[in-house]
Amino acid sequence: MEKRNLGRTGFAVTTLGYGAMELRHLNEPDAARVLNALLDGGVNYIDTSPDYGVSEDYIGNVIAHRRHEFYLASKCGCNIDSAGQTQEPRHIWNRPQILKNIENSLRRLKTDHLDVWQLHGPKPEELIGGKGGEIIETMIELKQQGKVRAVGISFMNGRQGDELYPDGYGFKYLREFAAWGVFDIMQIVYGGLARKSETLIAQAAEQGIGMVVRGVVKKYHDNYAALFAQAKLNELCTDNESMDGFLIQFALNHPGMSTMIIGTKNPDHLNANIAAASKGKLPDATYTEAKRRLDAIGVTPGK
């Protein structure tokens, strides 16, 4: 599987990463099978969060001994109780909260550092003081201490019914956060059927920001299969390729993308994702034609 530079971090990450939220739906033995299978399959980027129930615990319990094989990303600002359950408000943006998050994450993950530590979905106005406020100062302090190697932000997708769901939050806020000049990576919703941030991703990557994308194959709307058919993308698939496989390859063609994180609790789905990513990007002519067809039905980059 291809590896790409994660922006200026110096990390060489596989183009397919793993989103560990789905682990919360498994028992530990089944989680162990999935986690070991993804590492055995060559995936080297795992993204989790304190918000994801037992996800951090499972990662620590079953693959901490393989820590040298993967880059580990988690998040902060998360308001969870001692049992790992999310409380209201879902996120708290102050120094004590994120310090509690990092210590709990390191303990649960059984590691002495995170490779990537991300703010979990704030809007700029929620971070008092902006780039000079206590949240950013604390992140930089922990980076200097070596508890985290790179800092970033994960843009929310919101919930169905939200005006900006699913990819509007990243599109709205990426430029402002990038202008702060403090984030090494950004995680954003992007895919062939969610293209709003396509141009912004390229611009951020040119600034040296490592771009992690999610939602490549997620059906944010019930009409995704219909959109795929309306654009006649099935005509561009080869060897009975699935819609998900085609969309994975489509995302690989974006030069600004470092890795895409796709979560699954199903080993068969995991193997299919690894196989699709290992095929590499679409032929340039196919990619150009796919974008033309998507443009024609209104699935376009934002302006």
C-alpha positions as CSV (number, residue, x, y, z in Angstrom):
1,M,0.0,0.0,0.0
2,E,1.2,3.5,-0.9
3,K,2.5,5.7,1.9
4,R,2.4,9.5,1.8
5,N,3.9,12.2,3.9
6,L,1.5,13.5,6.6
7,G,2.3,17.2,5.9
8,R,5.3,18.6,7.7
9,T,5.2,15.9,10.5
10,G,7.7,13.6,8.9
11,F,5.3,10.7,9.3
12,A,4.9,8.3,6.3
13,V,1.3,7.1,6.6
14,T,-0.5,4.5,4.6
15,T,-3.1,6.0,2.3
16,L,-5.7,3.9,4.1
17,G,-6.0,4.5,7.8
18,Y,-8.5,3.1,10.4
19,G,-11.2,5.0,12.2
20,A,-11.6,3.2,15.5
21,M,-15.1,4.5,16.5
22,E,-16.7,1.2,15.4
23,L,-14.7,-0.7,18.0
24,R,-17.2,0.4,20.6
25,H,-19.7,-2.0,19.1
26,L,-17.4,-5.1,19.6
27,N,-16.3,-7.2,22.5
28,E,-12.5,-7.2,23.1
29,P,-11.7,-10.5,21.3
30,D,-13.5,-9.4,18.2
31,A,-11.8,-6.0,18.4
32,A,-8.5,-7.8,18.7
33,R,-9.2,-9.6,15.5
34,V,-9.9,-6.4,13.6
35,L,-7.0,-4.4,15.0
36,N,-4.4,-7.2,14.4
37,A,-5.9,-7.8,10.9
38,L,-5.5,-4.1,9.9
39,L,-1.9,-4.1,11.1
40,D,-1.2,-7.4,9.4
41,G,-2.7,-5.8,6.2
42,G,-0.2,-3.0,6.3
43,V,-2.4,-0.1,7.7
44,N,-0.2,2.1,9.9
45,Y,-2.5,5.0,11.0
46,I,-5.2,4.5,13.7
47,D,-7.5,7.3,14.7
48,T,-9.5,7.2,17.9
49,S,-11.0,9.4,20.6
50,P,-12.0,9.4,24.3
51,D,-15.6,9.8,22.9
52,Y,-15.5,6.4,21.3
53,G,-16.5,4.3,24.3
54,V,-14.0,1.4,24.9
55,S,-12.0,2.2,21.7
56,E,-9.0,3.5,23.4
57,D,-9.0,0.7,26.0
58,Y,-9.2,-2.0,23.3
59,I,-6.3,-0.4,21.3
60,G,-4.2,-0.3,24.5
61,N,-5.1,-3.8,25.6
62,V,-4.6,-5.7,22.4
63,I,-2.0,-3.9,20.2
64,A,0.1,-1.8,22.6
65,H,2.8,-4.4,22.1
66,R,2.8,-3.5,18.4
67,R,2.9,0.3,19.0
68,H,6.0,0.6,16.8
69,E,4.0,-0.5,13.8
70,F,1.5,2.4,13.7
71,Y,0.9,6.1,14.1
72,L,-1.7,6.7,16.8
73,A,-4.1,9.7,16.8
74,S,-6.6,10.7,19.4
75,K,-8.6,13.8,20.3
76,C,-9.3,16.2,23.2
77,G,-12.0,18.4,24.6
78,C,-14.1,15.3,25.2
79,N,-16.4,15.3,28.2
80,I,-16.7,11.7,29.4
81,D,-17.4,10.2,32.7
82,S,-15.2,7.6,34.5
83,A,-16.9,4.8,32.6
84,G,-16.0,6.4,29.3
85,Q,-19.6,7.6,28.5
86,T,-20.1,11.0,26.8
87,Q,-21.8,13.6,29.0
88,E,-23.4,17.0,28.2
89,P,-21.9,19.3,27.1
90,R,-20.2,16.8,24.8
91,H,-17.0,19.0,24.7
92,I,-15.4,21.4,27.2
93,W,-12.8,23.8,25.9
94,N,-10.4,24.7,28.7
95,R,-6.9,23.7,29.9
96,P,-8.0,21.4,32.7
97,Q,-10.3,19.4,30.4
98,I,-7.7,18.7,27.7
99,L,-5.0,17.9,30.3
100,K,-7.4,15.4,31.8
101,N,-8.0,14.0,28.3
102,I,-4.3,13.5,27.5
103,E,-3.5,11.8,30.7
104,N,-6.5,9.5,30.4
105,S,-5.8,8.7,26.7
106,L,-2.2,7.8,27.4
107,R,-3.2,5.6,30.3
108,R,-5.9,3.8,28.3
109,L,-3.8,3.4,25.2
110,K,-0.8,2.2,27.2
111,T,1.6,4.5,25.5
112,D,3.8,7.4,26.5
113,H,2.9,9.6,23.6
114,L,0.4,10.2,20.8
115,D,1.6,10.8,17.3
116,V,-1.3,13.1,16.6
117,W,-3.6,15.0,19.1
118,Q,-6.6,16.7,17.7
119,L,-9.2,19.1,18.9
120,H,-12.5,17.3,18.5
121,G,-14.7,19.5,16.4
122,P,-14.7,23.0,17.9
123,K,-15.8,26.1,16.1
124,P,-13.3,29.0,16.2
125,E,-15.4,31.1,18.6
126,E,-15.4,28.2,21.1
127,L,-11.7,28.5,21.7
128,I,-11.3,31.5,23.9
129,G,-8.3,33.6,22.9
130,G,-8.0,31.9,19.5
131,K,-4.4,31.0,18.5
132,G,-3.1,32.8,21.6
133,G,-5.6,31.2,24.0
134,E,-5.0,28.5,26.7
135,I,-6.1,25.6,24.5
136,I,-3.5,26.2,21.8
137,E,-0.9,27.1,24.4
138,T,-1.5,23.8,26.2
139,M,-1.4,21.8,23.0
140,I,2.0,23.3,22.1
141,E,3.3,22.8,25.7
142,L,2.4,19.1,25.5
143,K,4.1,18.9,22.1
144,Q,7.2,20.4,23.6
145,Q,7.1,17.9,26.4
146,G,6.9,15.0,23.9
147,K,3.5,13.7,25.0
148,V,2.2,14.5,21.5
149,R,4.2,14.7,18.4
150,A,1.8,16.7,16.2
151,V,-1.3,18.8,16.9
152,G,-4.3,19.1,14.8
153,I,-8.0,19.6,14.5
154,S,-10.8,17.3,13.4
155,F,-13.8,19.2,11.9
156,M,-17.2,18.0,12.9
157,N,-19.7,16.7,10.5
158,G,-22.7,17.5,12.7
159,R,-26.0,15.6,12.5
160,Q,-28.6,15.1,9.9
161,G,-30.7,18.2,9.7
162,D,-27.8,20.6,10.5
163,E,-27.4,23.2,7.9
164,L,-23.8,22.4,7.4
165,Y,-24.1,18.6,7.6
166,P,-22.0,16.7,6.6
167,D,-19.0,18.5,5.0
168,G,-20.0,22.2,5.5
169,Y,-18.2,22.7,8.8
170,G,-14.8,21.9,7.4
171,F,-15.5,24.0,4.4
172,K,-16.6,26.9,6.5
173,Y,-13.8,26.8,9.1
174,L,-10.7,25.3,7.5
175,R,-9.3,28.6,6.2
176,E,-9.7,30.4,9.5
177,F,-8.0,27.6,11.5
178,A,-5.3,27.2,8.8
179,A,-4.5,30.9,9.1
180,W,-3.6,30.4,12.8
181,G,-0.5,28.6,11.6
182,V,-0.4,26.1,14.6
183,F,-2.0,22.9,13.3
184,D,0.2,20.1,11.8
185,I,-2.8,18.1,10.6
186,M,-6.5,18.6,9.8
187,Q,-9.1,15.9,9.6
188,I,-12.0,16.8,7.3
189,V,-15.0,15.1,5.6
190,Y,-14.3,14.5,1.9
191,G,-15.1,11.9,-0.7
192,G,-16.4,11.6,-4.3
193,L,-19.9,12.2,-3.1
194,A,-18.9,14.9,-0.5
195,R,-16.6,17.2,-2.5
196,K,-17.2,20.5,-0.9
197,S,-13.7,20.9,0.5
198,E,-11.8,19.4,-2.4
199,T,-10.1,22.6,-3.4
200,L,-9.4,23.7,0.2
201,I,-7.7,20.4,1.0
202,A,-5.2,21.0,-1.8
203,Q,-4.6,24.6,-0.5
204,A,-4.0,23.4,3.0
205,A,-1.7,20.6,1.9
206,E,0.4,23.2,0.0
207,Q,0.8,25.0,3.3
208,G,2.4,21.8,4.8
209,I,-0.7,20.7,6.7
210,G,-1.2,17.0,6.7
211,M,-4.7,16.3,5.4
212,V,-6.6,13.3,6.9
213,V,-10.0,12.7,5.2
214,R,-13.0,10.7,6.5
215,G,-16.4,9.9,5.1
216,V,-15.0,8.6,1.8
217,V,-17.5,5.7,1.8
218,K,-19.9,6.8,4.5
219,K,-23.5,7.1,3.3
220,Y,-24.2,10.5,4.9
221,H,-27.4,10.7,2.9
222,D,-29.8,8.0,1.8
223,N,-29.4,9.1,-1.9
224,Y,-25.7,8.3,-2.2
225,A,-26.2,5.2,-4.2
226,A,-28.7,7.1,-6.4
227,L,-26.1,9.9,-7.0
228,F,-23.5,7.3,-7.9
229,A,-25.9,5.8,-10.4
230,Q,-27.1,9.2,-11.7
231,A,-23.5,10.2,-12.5
232,K,-23.1,6.8,-14.2
233,L,-19.9,6.1,-12.2
234,N,-20.8,2.4,-12.4
235,E,-19.8,2.6,-16.1
236,L,-16.3,3.6,-14.9
237,C,-15.9,0.7,-12.5
238,T,-13.8,-2.3,-13.6
239,D,-13.8,-6.0,-12.6
240,N,-17.1,-5.8,-10.8
241,E,-15.8,-3.1,-8.5
242,S,-18.1,-1.9,-5.8
243,M,-19.2,1.7,-5.2
244,D,-17.1,1.8,-2.1
245,G,-14.0,0.4,-3.9
246,F,-14.4,3.0,-6.6
247,L,-14.8,5.9,-4.1
248,I,-11.7,4.7,-2.2
249,Q,-9.7,4.9,-5.4
250,F,-11.2,8.2,-6.3
251,A,-10.0,9.7,-3.0
252,L,-6.5,8.4,-3.7
253,N,-6.3,10.6,-6.7
254,H,-6.5,13.8,-4.6
255,P,-2.8,14.8,-4.3
256,G,-3.5,16.8,-1.1
257,M,-4.8,13.9,0.8
258,S,-2.3,12.1,3.0
259,T,-4.6,9.3,4.4
260,M,-8.3,8.4,4.5
261,I,-9.6,6.9,7.7
262,I,-12.4,4.3,7.3
263,G,-13.9,2.6,10.2
264,T,-15.4,-0.9,10.3
265,K,-16.2,-3.6,12.8
266,N,-16.4,-6.2,10.0
267,P,-13.1,-8.1,9.0
268,D,-14.5,-8.7,5.5
269,H,-15.1,-5.0,5.0
270,L,-11.7,-4.2,6.3
271,N,-10.1,-6.6,3.9
272,A,-12.1,-5.1,1.0
273,N,-11.0,-1.6,2.0
274,I,-7.3,-2.7,2.1
275,A,-7.7,-4.4,-1.3
276,A,-9.2,-1.3,-2.8
277,A,-6.6,1.0,-1.4
278,S,-3.8,-1.3,-2.5
279,K,-5.0,-1.1,-6.1
280,G,-3.9,2.6,-6.0
281,K,-5.6,5.6,-7.6
282,L,-7.8,5.6,-10.6
283,P,-6.2,6.1,-14.1
284,D,-6.0,9.8,-14.7
285,A,-8.5,9.7,-17.5
286,T,-11.0,7.8,-15.4
287,Y,-10.6,10.3,-12.5
288,T,-11.1,13.3,-14.9
289,E,-14.2,11.7,-16.4
290,A,-15.6,10.8,-12.9
291,K,-15.2,14.5,-11.8
292,R,-16.8,15.7,-15.0
293,R,-19.8,13.4,-14.5
294,L,-20.1,14.4,-10.8
295,D,-19.9,18.1,-11.8
296,A,-22.7,17.5,-14.3
297,I,-25.1,16.4,-11.5
298,G,-24.1,19.1,-9.1
299,V,-21.7,17.2,-6.8
300,T,-19.0,19.8,-7.0
301,P,-16.3,21.5,-4.9
302,G,-17.5,24.4,-2.9
303,K,-16.8,28.0,-3.9
